[in-house]
Amino acid sequence: MLEKLRAEHGDTWFDRVQLFAEQGVMGEDFSFCARLAKAEIPLHIHTGVKTTHQQTIWLCEENYQGALMVSRLTDAAKAADVPEGVEVVSD
């Protein structure tokens, strides 16, 4: 797999690629996945592996769980009978 990607893309597998002109470039992780798809190499994801991901902040399991809880609470509030003039925001 790595040899096939190197033959087509060179030594730097993590260069960011542009998916659609109007959407700009993807991150290195999605760019790598796009290269795999283009080369018809299957992608396998192990969802049990705990790790972090650097954005403008470091994201970890606790950050994800907190954001998920806020999202679910916001969805529940939006689905509830909210009185006229009350706006549910998730900021």
N, C-alpha and C positions, 0 to 999 in steps of 0.2 A: 504494500500500500504506500509506504513512504517513498520507495523508489519510483513508483508510478507518478506520485505527486511531484517529486523532484524533477523528473523528466519533463513534465509539462510546465511547472511553475518555478523551477530553480530551487536554490537552497533555503530561501525564506518562505516557509509555508504559511506564516502568520500575517503576511501583508494584507491589509484591509482591501476588500473588493467592493465594487459598486453593484448593487443588485438591480435597482431601477434608477434612472436618471433623476427623477423627482424626489427620491428618498435619500440620496447621499450614500455614504459608505457604511458598511456593516462593521461591527467589531471583529476582532481577531478570531474569536471563537466561532461566530456565525460564518465568517469568511472561510475558515477551515472546513466547516460542515458543507458549505456551498461547493467547495472544491471536491470534497468527497462525492457529493451528489452528481456533479458534472462528470466525474471519472467513473461513475456507476459503482462506487465502493460503498457497501452497506455501513451505516452508522449504528452503533450499539451504545445505548445509554444505560448506565447502572444508577438507578435513582436512590440506592441505599448508601452511596458514598457521601459522607459529610465533608464539605469543603467551604471555602470562602470565595468571593469574587470581588475584584477591585473595580469600583466605579469611581465616582467622585468621593465616595466613602467605601469602607470595607463592608461588604454584606456577608452575613453569616446566618446560621439557622435561626437565631433569636430575632434578627432583623426581619427575616422572611415571615416567621410566625406572627410577629407583631403587625406587619403590613397586611397579612392575610386576615387577621382578626379585625382590623379596622375596615378592610374591604367588606367582610361578611356583615359586620355591624351596620355599615353604610347601606348595603344592599337590603338588609332587613328593615332598616328605617325607611328606605324609599318604598318598600313594598307595603309598609304599614299605612294606616289611615292617618296621614299627617294633616293637621288643620290648615285651612287656607291661610296664606301669608307666612307660613313657617317653611323655611328652606333647609334642606339637609345638605350639608357640605362635608367633604372628607379631607379638607386640608388639615 
